[in-house]
Amino acid sequence: MAFPALPPHAAAAPVAIASLDQEGRGIARIDGKAIFVEGALPGEIVTLTTLRKKPTYEIARAEEIVSASASRVAPRCPHFGVCGGCTLQHFDAAAQIAAKQRALEDALWHIGRVRADVILPAIHGPAWGYRHRARLSVRHVPKKGGVLVGFHERKSSFVADMTSCAILPPKVSALLPRLRALVGALTLRDRLPQIELAVGDLAPARGADAGERSPVCALVLRILAPLSPADEDMLREFAGVHGVQFFLQTAGPETVLPFAPAGPRLAYELPEFGLAFPYSPTEFTQVNPAINRVLVRRALALLDPQPHERVGDFFCGLGNFTLPIARRGATVVGIEGSASLVRRAAENAALNGLAERATFRVANLFAATAESIEAMQPFDKALIDPPREGAVALVKALPPDGGPRRIVYVSCSPATLARDAAVLVGDRGYTLAAAGVVNMFPHTAHVESIALFER
C-alpha cells in the first residue's frame, strides 16, 4: 500500500510496545490509534519518529530505546537494518518463537473465534545457515563499485550491498563476493537480473572416497541474452573450482536447463522414513530442510495413518507428506494443481517403491466444489498444506457429515488458517484439537503453523 510522505515527526513522549505485527514491527497505541514501530520490540519503551500517517494508524521508526527488552540482542549480520532478508535478528531466538506462538493464537481467536484445546510445542531448529532455497537479485551498479548480488534492501527495489549472509549455508555465503566478481566479468552482466539458489542434501563428492558426501549446490542464472563463448568458459571454471552446478533460465521455469557440470542430482531426504525426493532447482521445496524433517514427523504423528485407511493429501507438491503417509502403510491420494509437480511426485513415489500405495491427480483446489471433492472420496483422514491463500474453497467443499474424521492442516499464514478454522469448526463440525507454530524462517516475522482438527 502506498503512503503519503510526511516530514519525520518525533513523538512528544515515549511509548510502550505491546506486541509485534506480521512484519516484525512493534505495536504501540496512542489515544486508541495503532502505531507500527520499526525497530521496536515487545515490552520496550521507545521514542519514535512518525514516517507515514493514516486516520486509524501510523507507521513510525524507533529513535531511542528508553527501556530495552531483556530479549534484545546484537544482530549477527553486518547488513542487518539495510537488507530486507530478515528483520528480527535483534530479537532473541527463543523470544521470536514465543511471539510467533502468540501471533498464531491471536489470529485463531480474533479472526476465527476458535481456540485450540492443546498448544503444541513449537517446532524449531538451527537459527543460522538454514536457508537452502533463495532468490537473489543481481544488479550492475557502477556507483557502488560493480555488480551486487543479494536480497533487496528493506522496503526497496534496490539490491543490498552484501558480502555475506548469515542465514544462507556458509558455503553459499562465502560465494557472494565471488559471484559478484563472476557476473561483473560476464558480457551479459546487465542482462542477468536474478540467481536462484537450491542446496540439496548431501551426495557423494566427486573424486572423494566412498562414503564422503557434500551438499549439492545449484545456481540458476536468469539470463536475458545469450552467453558468449568467453562467458561459458568462465562459468565452467567457476563451477569446477567452487563445486556448484549452473542452470540457465531464459524465460519461465519450464526453460530451466543444466549448463555445467554434470553431477549429482538435487534431492532432499527424509531419513526417518527412508525417502529421497529428487527435484529440479525451480520446483517448490521447503527452504529449511532441518525444520521440514521435524514438521513431517509431527504431521505424521498427529495424522496417525494406518494400513487400512485411505488418506487425502491436498496441495501435495512433490509428495513431501504423501510418501511418508504411504510409508506408514496407508493408501494415499495426492492432489495438486500443478501437472508438472504431480508428474514429479509420481516419479518420486516410483523411485521409493511406493507407486502402489501413493497415487496422484491434478485438480484446482482453489475452485473445489462439494461435487469435485465427493468424486475423490472416501477419505478416512486428510492432510492440507496450502499456499498463503489458504484452502477456503476446499474446506467449504468438505461434507458436513462424513468425510475425513481427522485433518492435519499445515499453514504458512495464521490469518488464512484462522479463516479456514472458522469454517471447519463452525460449519463442518470439527474441533480444533491442537495447534502450534513451526519456525521455518528464523529471524523473520513469517509464521508457519500446524493444526489438528477432529470429529
C-alpha positions in Angstrom: 0.0 0.0 0.0 1.3 3.5 -0.8 1.5 6.0 2.0 1.7 9.8 1.6 5.2 11.1 2.5 5.4 13.1 5.7 8.2 15.0 7.2 9.5 12.9 10.1 7.8 13.9 13.3 9.1 12.8 16.7 6.5 11.8 19.3 6.2 14.1 22.3 6.6 11.3 24.8 8.0 7.7 24.9 5.5 4.9 24.1 5.2 1.3 25.3 5.4 -1.5 22.8 2.8 -4.2 23.4 3.4 -6.8 20.7 4.7 -7.4 17.1 2.8 -7.2 13.9 3.1 -9.7 11.0 6.1 -7.6 9.5 8.1 -7.7 12.8 7.3 -4.1 13.8 6.4 -3.2 17.3 2.8 -2.2 18.0 2.0 0.7 20.3 -1.2 2.6 20.9 -1.6 6.4 21.3 -5.1 7.6 22.1 -6.5 4.3 20.7 -4.6 4.6 17.4 -2.3 1.7 16.4 1.3 2.8 15.8 3.5 0.3 14.0 7.1 1.0 15.1 10.1 -0.3 13.1 13.0 -1.5 15.2 11.0 -1.8 18.5 10.3 -5.0 20.4 7.5 -6.0 22.8 8.0 -4.7 26.3 10.2 -1.8 25.3 9.7 1.9 25.9 10.8 3.9 22.9 10.7 7.4 21.4 9.7 7.3 17.8 9.6 9.3 14.6 6.4 9.1 12.5 7.0 8.2 8.9 3.5 7.7 7.5 0.2 8.8 9.0 -3.3 7.4 8.2 -6.6 8.2 10.1 -6.6 4.9 12.0 -2.9 4.0 12.3 0.6 5.3 11.8 4.0 3.9 10.6 6.9 5.0 12.7 10.6 4.3 13.5 12.1 3.8 16.9 14.6 6.6 17.6 15.7 5.9 21.1 15.2 2.8 23.2 14.4 4.3 26.6 13.9 0.9 28.2 15.2 -2.1 26.3 13.6 -5.6 26.2 15.6 -8.3 28.0 15.2 -10.2 24.7 17.1 -7.6 22.7 20.4 -9.0 21.3 23.1 -7.7 19.0 22.3 -8.6 15.4 24.8 -11.1 14.0 24.7 -9.9 10.3 26.6 -6.7 9.4 23.9 -6.0 6.8 21.0 -6.0 9.3 18.8 -3.0 9.1 19.6 -2.4 5.4 19.0 -5.9 3.9 15.3 -6.9 3.8 16.0 -10.6 4.1 15.3 -10.8 7.8 14.1 -8.2 10.3 14.2 -9.8 13.7 17.9 -10.5 14.3 17.8 -8.1 17.2 15.3 -10.3 19.0 16.4 -13.4 20.9 15.6 -16.6 19.1 13.5 -18.1 21.9 11.6 -14.9 22.2 10.9 -14.9 18.4 9.2 -18.3 18.8 7.1 -17.1 21.7 6.0 -14.1 19.7 5.0 -16.2 16.8 3.0 -18.5 19.1 1.2 -15.5 20.4 0.5 -14.3 16.8 -1.0 -17.7 15.9 -3.2 -17.8 19.0 -4.3 -14.2 18.5 -5.2 -14.9 14.8 -7.2 -18.0 15.7 -9.2 -16.1 18.2 -9.6 -12.7 16.7 -10.2 -13.9 13.1 -11.6 -17.4 13.5 -13.1 -17.1 17.0 -11.6 -20.5 17.8 -9.1 -21.7 20.4 -7.0 -24.9 20.3 -7.7 -27.5 23.0 -3.9 -28.1 23.2 -1.0 -25.8 22.3 1.7 -27.9 20.7 5.4 -27.4 21.5 7.0 -25.1 18.9 9.0 -26.8 16.1 12.3 -25.1 15.9 15.9 -25.8 14.9 19.1 -24.1 13.6 18.8 -20.3 13.6 21.7 -19.7 11.2 22.7 -21.1 7.8 19.3 -22.7 7.4 18.1 -21.2 4.2 18.6 -23.8 1.4 16.4 -22.0 -1.1 16.7 -18.3 -2.0 16.1 -15.9 -4.9 19.0 -13.5 -5.1 18.7 -10.3 -7.1 21.5 -9.1 -9.3 22.2 -5.5 -10.4 25.2 -3.8 -12.1 25.6 -0.6 -10.1 28.8 1.3 -11.1 28.3 3.9 -8.4 28.7 1.1 -5.8 31.7 -0.5 -7.4 30.2 -3.0 -9.8 27.8 -5.9 -9.5 25.6 -6.5 -6.4 24.2 -10.0 -5.6 21.8 -10.3 -2.7 18.4 -9.6 -1.2 16.6 -6.4 -1.7 17.0 -3.6 0.8 14.2 -3.2 3.2 11.1 -1.7 1.5 13.1 -1.0 -1.6 13.7 -2.4 -5.1 17.5 -1.7 -4.6 19.8 -4.6 -4.1 21.6 -4.6 -0.7 25.4 -4.3 -0.9 26.0 -7.7 0.7 29.3 -9.7 1.0 27.9 -12.4 3.3 24.6 -13.7 4.6 24.2 -15.5 7.9 21.0 -17.3 7.1 22.4 -18.9 3.9 24.6 -22.0 4.2 28.2 -21.0 4.9 29.4 -22.2 1.6 26.9 -20.0 -0.3 27.5 -17.0 2.0 31.2 -17.3 1.2 30.4 -17.4 -2.5 28.6 -14.0 -2.6 31.7 -11.8 -3.3 32.9 -14.4 -5.9 29.6 -14.4 -7.6 29.7 -10.6 -7.8 33.1 -10.8 -9.4 31.9 -13.5 -11.8 28.8 -11.7 -13.0 30.8 -8.5 -13.3 33.2 -10.2 -15.8 30.4 -11.6 -18.0 29.4 -9.9 -21.2 25.7 -10.0 -20.1 26.2 -8.6 -16.6 23.4 -6.1 -17.4 21.2 -8.8 -18.7 21.3 -11.2 -15.7 18.8 -10.0 -13.1 18.5 -13.0 -10.8 20.2 -16.0 -9.4 18.0 -18.7 -7.8 19.7 -20.9 -5.2 18.8 -24.5 -4.4 21.0 -26.6 -2.0 20.2 -30.2 -1.8 21.1 -32.8 0.8 24.4 -34.5 0.8 25.5 -36.5 -2.2 28.8 -38.5 -2.9 31.5 -36.0 -3.5 33.2 -36.1 -6.9 36.6 -37.8 -6.7 36.2 -38.5 -3.0 36.4 -41.7 -1.0 33.3 -43.8 -0.9 31.0 -42.5 1.9 32.3 -38.9 1.7 29.4 -36.6 0.9 28.9 -32.9 0.2 25.9 -30.7 -0.4 24.6 -30.3 -4.0 24.5 -26.6 -4.8 22.6 -25.4 -7.8 22.6 -21.9 -9.1 20.0 -20.9 -11.7 21.1 -17.9 -13.8 18.1 -15.9 -15.2 19.6 -14.6 -18.5 18.0 -12.2 -20.9 20.7 -12.6 -23.6 22.9 -15.5 -24.9 26.2 -16.3 -23.2 29.3 -15.7 -25.2 32.0 -18.4 -25.5 34.1 -16.5 -23.0 31.1 -16.4 -20.6 30.7 -20.1 -20.9 34.4 -20.7 -20.2 34.1 -18.6 -17.0 31.1 -20.4 -15.8 32.7 -23.8 -16.3 35.8 -22.7 -14.5 33.8 -21.2 -11.6 31.7 -24.4 -11.3 34.7 -26.6 -11.2 36.6 -24.5 -8.6 33.7 -23.9 -6.3 31.8 -27.2 -6.7 28.5 -25.8 -7.9 26.1 -26.6 -10.7 24.9 -23.9 -13.1 21.5 -23.9 -14.7 20.3 -21.4 -17.3 16.8 -19.9 -17.4 15.8 -17.9 -20.4 12.1 -17.4 -19.7 9.6 -19.2 -17.4 10.5 -22.1 -15.1 10.0 -24.6 -17.9 13.0 -23.2 -19.7 15.5 -24.1 -17.0 18.3 -26.4 -18.3 21.5 -27.6 -16.8 24.7 -25.8 -18.0 27.7 -27.3 -16.3 29.0 -29.5 -14.9 27.1 -32.8 -14.8 26.9 -34.0 -11.3 24.7 -35.5 -8.5 21.0 -34.6 -8.9 19.4 -32.3 -6.5 17.4 -34.2 -3.9 16.4 -33.9 -0.3 15.9 -36.8 2.2 13.6 -37.8 5.0 15.8 -40.4 6.6 13.3 -41.3 9.3 11.0 -42.6 6.5 13.8 -43.9 4.2 12.7 -41.5 1.5 14.6 -39.4 -1.1 13.0 -36.7 -3.3 14.8 -35.6 -6.4 13.7 -32.2 -7.7 14.6 -29.5 -10.2 16.1 -26.3 -8.8 12.9 -24.2 -9.5 10.4 -26.7 -8.1 9.0 -25.9 -4.7 10.7 -27.4 -1.7 10.8 -26.1 1.9 13.7 -23.6 2.5 14.6 -25.1 5.8 15.3 -28.9 5.4 16.0 -29.5 9.1 12.7 -28.0 10.1 10.9 -29.8 7.3 12.1 -33.2 8.7 10.6 -32.4 12.1 7.5 -30.9 10.6 6.8 -34.1 8.6 7.4 -36.2 11.8 4.9 -34.1 13.7 2.3 -34.2 10.9 2.5 -38.0 10.7 2.3 -38.3 14.5 -0.9 -36.2 14.5 -2.4 -37.8 11.5 -1.5 -41.3 12.6 -2.2 -43.1 9.2 -3.0 -46.8 9.5 -2.6 -49.5 6.8 -6.3 -49.9 6.4 -7.0 -46.2 5.9 -7.4 -44.1 2.8 -5.9 -40.6 3.1 -6.2 -37.5 1.0 -3.1 -35.2 0.8 -4.3 -31.8 -0.6 -1.8 -29.4 -2.2 0.7 -32.3 -2.1 3.5 -30.8 -4.2 6.4 -33.2 -4.6 4.8 -35.7 -2.2 6.5 -34.3 0.9 3.8 -35.7 3.1 2.2 -38.1 0.7 5.1 -40.5 0.6 5.7 -40.7 4.4 1.9 -41.4 4.7 2.3 -44.2 2.2 5.4 -45.5 4.0 3.3 -45.9 7.1 1.1 -48.3 5.2 -2.0 -46.2 4.3 -3.3 -45.7 0.8 -2.9 -42.1 -0.1 -4.1 -39.8 -2.9 -2.0 -36.7 -3.5 -3.9 -33.8 -5.1 -2.1 -30.8 -6.6 -3.0 -28.1 -9.2 0.4 -28.2 -11.0 0.6 -31.0 -13.5 4.4 -30.9 -13.5 4.6 -31.3 -9.7 2.1 -34.2 -10.0 4.4 -35.9 -12.5 7.4 -35.4 -10.2 5.5 -36.7 -7.2 4.6 -39.8 -9.1 8.2 -40.3 -10.2 9.3 -40.0 -6.6 6.7 -42.5 -5.5 8.0 -45.0 -8.0 11.6 -44.2 -7.1 10.9 -45.0 -3.4 8.8 -48.1 -4.2 5.5 -46.6 -3.2 3.7 -46.4 -6.5 1.1 -49.0 -5.4 0.1 -47.0 -2.3 0.6 -43.4 -3.4 -1.3 -42.1 -6.4 -1.7 -38.5 -7.6 -4.1 -36.4 -9.5 -4.3 -32.9 -10.9 -7.1 -30.6 -9.5 -7.6 -26.9 -9.0 -8.3 -26.9 -5.3 -9.0 -23.2 -5.2 -12.1 -24.0 -7.3 -13.1 -27.1 -5.2 -16.8 -27.9 -5.0 -18.7 -30.3 -3.0 -19.1 -32.4 -6.2 -15.4 -32.4 -7.1 -14.4 -33.4 -3.5 -17.2 -36.1 -3.3 -15.7 -37.6 -6.5 -12.4 -38.1 -4.7 -13.9 -39.6 -1.5 -14.0 -41.5 0.7 -11.1 -40.4 2.8 -10.7 -41.5 6.4 -8.2 -38.7 7.1 -6.7 -35.7 5.3 -3.7 -33.5 5.2 -4.0 -30.0 3.9 -0.8 -27.9 3.1 -2.0 -24.9 1.0 0.0 -21.8 0.0 -0.6 -18.5 1.8 -4.0 -18.1 0.2 -5.2 -20.9 2.4 -7.8 -23.5 1.4 -11.2 -21.9 2.0 -12.9 -23.4 -1.1 -11.6 -26.8 -0.2 -12.8 -26.7 3.5 -16.2 -25.4 2.4 -16.5 -28.3 -0.1 -16.0 -30.9 2.6 -19.2 -32.7 3.6 -20.8 -31.5 6.9 -21.3 -35.2 7.7 -19.0 -38.0 6.9 -15.7 -37.1 5.2 -12.3 -37.3 6.9 -12.6 -37.7 10.6 -9.2 -36.2 11.2 -7.5 -33.3 9.3 -3.9 -32.1 9.8 -3.6 -28.6 8.4 -0.1 -27.2 7.7 -0.2 -23.4 7.2 2.1 -20.6 6.2 -0.4 -17.8 7.2 -2.0 -17.6 10.6 -4.8 -15.4 9.1 -5.9 -17.8 6.4 -5.6 -20.8 8.8 -7.8 -18.9 11.3 -10.3 -18.1 8.5 -10.4 -21.8 7.4 -10.6 -23.0 11.0 -13.7 -21.0 11.5 -15.3 -22.9 8.6 -14.1 -26.3 9.8 -15.3 -25.7 13.4 -18.3 -23.6 12.8 -19.7 -25.1 9.6 -18.2 -28.6 9.3 -18.4 -29.9 12.8 -14.8 -30.3 13.7 -13.0 -29.3 16.9 -9.6 -27.6 16.9 -7.8 -30.3 18.9 -4.3 -28.8 18.7 -2.2 -26.1 17.1 1.4 -24.8 17.3 4.0 -22.8 15.4 6.7 -24.0 13.1 9.8 -21.7 13.0 10.6 -22.3 9.3 12.1 -18.8 8.9 14.1 -17.7 12.0 14.8 -14.0 12.3 11.7 -13.1 10.2 8.2 -12.4 11.3 6.9 -15.1 9.0 4.7 -17.6 11.0 4.1 -21.2 9.9 2.0 -23.5 11.9 0.4 -26.9 12.1 -3.1 -27.7 13.4 -5.2 -30.8 14.1 -9.0 -30.9 13.5 -11.0 -33.9 14.7 -14.6 -35.0 14.7 
